[in-house]
Every structure is written in C-alpha cells, then in structure tokens.
Amino acid sequence: MQTPKEECIRRTQNRKTDPSTGTIWHMDDNPPPEDPKLREKLVDYVDETKPEERINEESEKFEASIQAL
C-alpha cells in the first residue's frame, strides 16, 4: 500500500506495446523476449489516462486518509 510515488511513476514509464497483440512490455521490469522481429515492431506505449496525474491524486487521497486506515 505504501509504494513510493516515484516508484509508481517509474513503473508507468519506459513501456512498449506490440501493436499486433496489444501486449505491453516494461523494458526494465518485464522486457519482451530477445526476438529481433518482435522488438523491431514494438512502439512506445501511450497511456491516455495520464497515469502520473492519477498517481499524484491517489497519493494525496491516501496521505489524507492514512490515519483512518
């Protein structure tokens, strides 16, 4: 529950997706297989939900309610 905000943001960065399967790979934590054809077709993953903003909002909510928890 208390993952540092910086770690949450790091996890949203450096991701790639396979456009043919929709699989999302994190290049540090969950890299794709060492298949040159697969890696060639990967594109940057774009998260339209603005995860950094959402993480900041949720972190603020958590901090505000931590005493009640």
Secondary structure, 3 states (H helix, E strand, C coil): CCCCHHHHHHHHCCEEECCCCCCEEECCCECCCCCHHHHHHCEECCCCCCHHHHHHHHHHHHHHHCCCC
